[in-house]
């Protein structure tokens, strides 16, 4: 009697399915690299730059996943707070590392406030956190526009005419972050095999990773995992569920704000009204590509994801051009893949959630059968 | 007094605020030099343009599939119908009819696939619907480039292939419905009777359907799936049917929109079209699992009224166009309000 036990084939199938998104992406990247004709050196340099640029942002997504709140589409809130910080330091003309640190200090209270608000709202919408946080992103974007497009100038003083629109108030569509361009990247840039590596940025990211590892083991981290497993059980165990959930979103938002500042110091220009909206989608897609799911994500997923996702991003226009003769097609392709990946990962997660229930039941039945047999 | 309070409660304070806001806009309008006739007819035209798209929310909400954030999928079916109708050389009013006929199989097919997908992800429909919409738009971006269209008004002149970003419907189905039985009162006030009649027809069809046996079953599935299953209703089939209806209505909705707007917007055009429709029906008093035709009418009138009135009135008062920001805050705030209501969460 072992019909109920898992066969090897099923186990293998499970592993494949768990990593379906990553495997699919590996294939896309392999084909893309072959057809793009880029040299390995060029690709390596691009990947290093992009890993340094994006990792911090993506790591900020991990804590809400730990607390069972799914993918935090509300990370755009943090990004907006970071951008507000950057606008202020550009106006005050503070450059270099001090400027970045000051921007981070300015962004912290804004992020914390927005994160607290977001957490409060998400507590009212348990079970549909993702779609709610997604809409919160849009909602706060409206308020961000109100402040930046209309408030900055008449209400919040901005002196630098290079920042302000010609009509006299509101921030320009693109802000040149000349003062802090590559401020962090160039502190300790070393060259290895002809590739320039922004070591300082990587050190900052490594510190954040250490923090994450420590955090997972701390009291708060354990509480979050308990809440993520089962809210009712956690509440019975004396954990303040609502409070813990809010804290997880607040931390995530603050980290996203810092991540956005690191991202923009590398880019060097700020698209005042667009940067933050795209960043949420790209970060989430990258995390999912790395094999994370709605309820399970690790630091390894972040780095695998950011590498694979950006590899696809770099090669697809060129591959599209060489393959079909239209670079535009490759560009549409990568947009499609970014959205398709999120869709696929969400669908797989929901299907797996339903299937794992039946599977767990079946395995339990087999265990009990075995136990009965042994008794006999 | 209790009656008023009861009415207030059933109507909901956000709707009352929005209603009062709109009313005050209409009252202020003449004093700041905005023509009331123009505003009214603009509101009516926008109502006609968008109402069928908002109506596309109703079947899915009824069957418990939540808000149809996947509306872009239906819109794509409509775009295929419209472009094919032009491609096959139909002109004038006939092209509109043909567009509807050609869009129908796509709408039903997409709806069937989309519905089957949503049946596998019960409980997480809304987020997945959003991303189904996004990825289908992105997928069609590629398709518009490589599908073998060759009607000269639609393709890029220099490349000789690939559809343009915007295609004019002039000479095809521009204003087919707008001009049908159009009533002009005075100089400025125009009532697009045809478009409103068309919406009334569609709304009547949906209303009538919801009162048939299948329609009642749909409502039962939405309000209490366990009870529905106990009474022998095939839940998955009913849900798929509702999604097919929503998708088809989305296809028709975008055709109505285009015939008034004057352009077919391809590529990233349909990307954010779901959000205004979703918030319109919510402003009308619908919730995540309850919606009626009245909600559609009130919601679209309110939402489009605000969209029409704020730019002109605001511009005249403070010489700044803040309408875009107001639109974002109002529409997304409304969706948030609906998503966070306690009674709806424990479904």
Interface residues (C-beta under 8 A of the other chain):
Chain A: X121 X124 X125 X126 X127 X128 X130 X131 X132 X134 X135 X136 X138 X139 X141 X142 X143 X145 X146 X149 X150 X324 X326 X328 X329 X332 X333 X335 X336 X338 X339 X340 X342 X343 X346 X347 X349 X350 X351 X354
Chain B: X69 X117 X120 X121 X122 X123 X124 X126 X127 X128 X130 X131 X132 X134 X135 X138 X139 X141 X142 X145 X146 X162 X275 X320 X322 X324 X325 X328 X329 X332 X333 X335 X336 X339 X340 X342 X345
